[in-house]
Amino acid sequence: MTLNIPSKAKTIITLLENAGFEAFCVGGAVRDSIMGLNPTDWDITTSASPEDTVMVFKDYKTVDTGLKHGTLTVVIDKTPFEVTTYRVDGDYNDNRHPENVHFTKKLSDDLSRRDFTVNALAYNDKTGLVDLYGGQEDIYSSIIKTVGNPSARFQEDGLRIMRALRFASVLGFTIESETAKAIHDNKDLLKNISAERLAVELSKLVCGKNAFNILMEYWDVLSVFIPEIKSAVGFKQYGKKHAYDVWEHICHTVDTIPQDKILRLTMLLHDLGKIPTHKLDENGNSTFKNHATIGGDMAREILTRLRFDKKTINRVSFLVANHDFEPPLSKADLKKHLKNKTVDDIKTLLTIKKSDRGALSESYRDISKESEQCLKWLDETEKNNECCKIAQLAITGDDLKKKGLKGEDIGKALDTLLDAVIEGKLQNKKEDLLTYYL
């Protein structure tokens, strides 16, 4: 097998080989190349010691990324490459990091410590593909399987549990049965993993093309750090419009919305507020009054707990809190929404509504006509700069203050005037506005 590796990576390998050492591309880039993808990050593994690697690249810009663990970043024409000495990891006493590493001269030692067979692959043009654990076959079979005993692998580093789920979701693979069993059995190891690392893996997982199957099968794993999920699983929704229980509904909405981090996190969390708000009406149908608002608060708490950045927390919690938005039935109603939302907010909420409704019973799913009309009104409003915000009114608070209004009365007056303009009761002209209100 011949892989097309970048010329800059070849330069690194050639320099190491000319100095008397072995060197191979290794890991995810090799896997992705076999799959016909275009990897951007190419890692190099070598028999050269860290000190030897430093000497080989003394004429290049380098960064001491983690030299005590064998890694030096070499920069070739502004492109960074991690070059790591063959190594064997010591004991993992914290279920996350090895206490120490031992450098070795054998590629086989280095490959034996890697997490999954599809990542335990090495390649250079001289030797070709080195595959000691059947990784190539597992790629062709679309399988995620650990190198060696799965429980031992996960107990070394609990984050590998989330990496397995992420790879299966992103690559569209299934998880081999013994590896899957070990994931369920060892899920509590995730309690030892930092919130930030869990957040990174979760974000990639939900954006994967196989997210639905992974979320459905491994909800118990995610519940270790998002316990709110547990009560949603199997939570029945009564009534003609519901096709699934709460968790399966959530998983379908994640699956059908575009593969964007904000959108997918929103759908993952959007209906968790249903559980604490559930009631049955007089006909035995489920009701979830204020579940969106409560869900927005829950989303904020969950994302804050997982140490997501403030921008993501604010955006997702806003979208969850407003996900029950329905396409307005008139242009005036749309403009009233635009009083405290942006055009992008409305477009995003329409996208969310499409996925949300798509996971209901068939007769409740189609909102295409309403959405198309709403988008048409949005386009007209934006193109014509039609008044839908207080800042667009022809008068300001100072104008009303001069007429004797004070404090909260000024804000109420401006809001009343804006509604009157939106409803077409008067034109957005200063004299008309002052006359109408005063």
Backbone hydrogen bonds, N-H to C=O, Kabsch-Sander energy under -0.5 kcal/mol:
donor,donor_aa,acceptor,acceptor_aa,energy
5,I,3,L,-1.2
10,K,6,P,-2.1
11,T,7,S,-2.1
12,I,8,K,-1.6
13,I,9,A,-2.2
14,T,10,K,-3.0
15,L,11,T,-2.4
16,L,12,I,-2.0
17,E,13,I,-2.6
18,N,14,T,-2.8
19,A,15,L,-1.0
20,G,17,E,-1.8
21,F,16,L,-2.3
24,F,45,T,-2.6
25,C,123,Y,-3.1
26,V,43,D,-2.0
27,G,121,L,-2.1
29,A,26,V,-0.6
30,V,27,G,-0.7
31,R,27,G,-2.1
32,D,28,G,-3.0
33,S,29,A,-2.0
34,I,30,V,-2.2
35,M,31,R,-1.6
36,G,33,S,-1.3
37,L,32,D,-2.9
42,W,40,T,-0.6
43,D,26,V,-0.6
43,D,41,D,-0.6
44,I,82,E,-3.0
45,T,24,F,-2.9
46,T,84,T,-2.2
47,S,22,E,-1.6
48,A,22,E,-0.6
53,T,49,S,-2.7
54,V,50,P,-2.1
55,M,51,E,-1.8
56,V,52,D,-2.5
57,F,53,T,-1.7
58,K,55,M,-1.4
60,Y,57,F,-1.8
61,K,75,V,-0.6
63,V,73,T,-2.5
65,T,63,V,-2.0
66,G,71,T,-1.9
69,H,66,G,-1.6
70,G,67,L,-1.4
71,T,66,G,-2.2
72,L,70,G,-0.5
72,L,83,V,-2.6
73,T,63,V,-2.8
74,V,72,L,-0.6
74,V,81,F,-3.2
75,V,61,K,-2.8
76,I,74,V,-0.6
76,I,79,T,-2.7
77,D,75,V,-0.6
79,T,76,I,-1.9
81,F,74,V,-2.1
83,V,72,L,-3.1
83,V,81,F,-0.6
84,T,44,I,-2.7
84,T,82,E,-0.5
85,T,70,G,-1.8
86,Y,46,T,-3.0
88,V,102,H,-2.8
90,G,100,N,-3.4
93,N,91,D,-0.8
94,D,97,H,-0.6
95,N,92,Y,-0.7
99,E,91,D,-3.5
102,H,88,V,-3.1
104,T,86,Y,-1.9
107,L,105,K,-0.6
109,D,106,K,-0.6
110,D,106,K,-1.3
111,L,107,L,-2.5
112,S,108,S,-1.6
113,R,109,D,-0.6
113,R,110,D,-1.0
114,R,111,L,-1.2
117,T,145,K,-2.7
119,N,116,F,-1.9
120,A,116,F,-0.8
120,A,117,T,-0.8
121,L,119,N,-0.9
122,A,130,V,-1.9
123,Y,25,C,-2.5
124,N,128,G,-1.1
128,G,124,N,-2.8
130,V,122,A,-3.4
131,D,129,L,-0.6
132,L,120,A,-0.6
138,D,134,G,-2.0
139,I,135,G,-2.1
140,Y,136,Q,-2.3
141,S,137,E,-1.8
142,S,139,I,-1.1
143,I,138,D,-2.8
144,I,174,T,-2.5
145,K,143,I,-0.6
147,V,115,D,-2.3
148,G,146,T,-0.8
153,R,149,N,-2.2
154,F,150,P,-2.5
155,Q,151,S,-2.5
156,E,152,A,-1.5
157,D,153,R,-1.4
158,G,95,N,-3.2
160,R,157,D,-1.8
161,I,158,G,-1.7
162,M,158,G,-0.6
163,R,159,L,-2.1
164,A,160,R,-2.4
165,L,161,I,-1.8
166,R,162,M,-2.7
167,F,163,R,-3.0
168,A,164,A,-2.3
169,S,165,L,-2.2
170,V,166,R,-3.2
171,L,167,F,-2.7
172,G,168,A,-0.8
173,F,168,A,-1.1
174,T,142,S,-2.6
176,E,144,I,-2.4
176,E,174,T,-0.5
180,A,176,E,-2.9
181,K,177,S,-2.6
182,A,178,E,-2.0
183,I,179,T,-1.8
184,H,180,A,-2.1
185,D,181,K,-2.7
186,N,182,A,-2.0
187,K,184,H,-0.9
189,L,186,N,-2.4
190,L,187,K,-2.1
191,K,188,D,-1.7
192,N,189,L,-1.9
193,I,190,L,-1.4
198,L,194,S,-1.9
199,A,195,A,-2.4
200,V,196,E,-1.8
201,E,197,R,-2.1
202,L,198,L,-2.8
203,S,199,A,-2.4
204,K,200,V,-1.7
205,L,201,E,-2.7
206,V,202,L,-2.6
207,C,203,S,-0.8
208,G,205,L,-1.9
210,N,169,S,-2.4
211,A,208,G,-1.2
214,I,210,N,-1.7
215,L,211,A,-3.0
216,M,212,F,-2.4
217,E,213,N,-2.2
218,Y,214,I,-2.4
221,V,218,Y,-0.7
222,L,218,Y,-1.7
223,S,219,W,-2.0
224,V,221,V,-1.2
225,F,222,L,-1.2
226,I,222,L,-1.8
229,I,226,I,-2.2
230,K,227,P,-0.9
231,S,227,P,-0.6
232,A,229,I,-1.4
233,V,229,I,-1.1
233,V,230,K,-0.7
235,F,232,A,-1.6
236,K,234,G,-0.9
238,Y,236,K,-0.5
242,H,239,G,-1.1
243,A,359,A,-0.5
246,V,235,F,-2.3
247,W,232,A,-1.7
249,H,245,D,-2.5
250,I,246,V,-2.4
251,C,247,W,-2.6
252,H,248,E,-2.3
253,T,249,H,-2.1
254,V,250,I,-2.2
255,D,251,C,-2.0
256,T,252,H,-1.6
257,I,253,T,-1.3
260,D,258,P,-2.6
264,R,260,D,-2.9
265,L,261,K,-2.4
266,T,262,I,-2.1
267,M,263,L,-2.2
268,L,264,R,-2.2
269,L,265,L,-1.6
270,H,266,T,-1.4
272,L,269,L,-1.4
274,K,271,D,-1.8
275,I,272,L,-0.8
277,T,273,G,-0.6
278,H,274,K,-0.8
278,H,275,I,-0.9
279,K,287,T,-2.1
281,D,285,N,-2.6
284,G,281,D,-2.0
286,S,238,Y,-2.7
287,T,279,K,-3.1
289,K,277,T,-0.5
291,H,288,F,-2.0
294,I,290,N,-2.4
295,G,291,H,-2.6
296,G,292,A,-2.2
297,D,293,T,-1.6
298,M,294,I,-2.2
299,A,295,G,-2.9
300,R,296,G,-2.1
301,E,297,D,-2.1
302,I,298,M,-2.7
303,L,299,A,-2.7
304,T,300,R,-2.0
305,R,301,E,-2.2
306,L,302,I,-1.6
307,R,304,T,-1.5
308,F,303,L,-2.5
313,I,309,D,-2.4
314,N,310,K,-3.0
315,R,311,K,-2.2
316,V,312,T,-2.7
317,S,313,I,-2.2
318,F,314,N,-1.8
319,L,315,R,-2.4
320,V,316,V,-2.8
321,A,317,S,-2.3
322,N,318,F,-1.3
323,H,320,V,-1.2
325,F,322,N,-1.9
334,L,330,S,-1.9
335,K,331,K,-2.3
336,K,332,A,-1.9
337,H,333,D,-1.6
338,L,334,L,-1.9
339,K,336,K,-0.8
340,N,337,H,-1.2
346,I,342,T,-2.0
347,K,343,V,-2.4
348,T,344,D,-2.6
349,L,345,D,-2.7
350,L,346,I,-2.0
351,T,347,K,-1.7
352,I,348,T,-2.3
353,K,349,L,-2.5
354,K,350,L,-2.2
355,S,351,T,-1.7
356,D,352,I,-2.7
357,R,353,K,-3.1
358,G,354,K,-1.7
359,A,355,S,-0.6
359,A,356,D,-1.0
360,L,357,R,-1.8
361,S,241,K,-2.9
364,Y,361,S,-2.2
365,R,362,E,-1.4
367,I,365,R,-0.5
371,S,367,I,-2.5
372,E,368,S,-2.6
373,Q,369,K,-2.2
374,C,370,E,-2.2
375,L,371,S,-2.6
376,K,372,E,-1.9
377,W,373,Q,-2.4
378,L,374,C,-2.5
379,D,375,L,-2.4
380,E,376,K,-2.2
381,T,377,W,-2.8
382,E,378,L,-2.5
383,K,379,D,-2.7
384,N,380,E,-2.5
385,N,382,E,-0.8
386,E,381,T,-2.1
392,Q,389,K,-2.0
393,L,390,I,-1.6
400,L,396,T,-1.4
401,K,397,G,-2.3
402,K,398,D,-2.0
403,K,399,D,-0.6
404,G,401,K,-1.7
405,L,400,L,-2.1
409,D,406,K,-1.6
410,I,407,G,-1.3
411,G,407,G,-0.8
412,K,408,E,-2.3
413,A,409,D,-2.2
414,L,410,I,-2.4
415,D,411,G,-2.1
416,T,412,K,-2.3
417,L,413,A,-2.5
418,L,414,L,-2.3
419,D,415,D,-2.2
420,A,416,T,-2.0
421,V,417,L,-2.2
422,I,418,L,-2.7
423,E,419,D,-2.5
424,G,421,V,-1.2
425,K,420,A,-2.5
426,L,420,A,-0.8
429,K,427,Q,-2.2
433,L,429,K,-2.7
434,L,430,K,-2.4
435,T,431,E,-2.4
436,Y,432,D,-2.5
437,Y,433,L,-2.0
438,L,434,L,-2.4
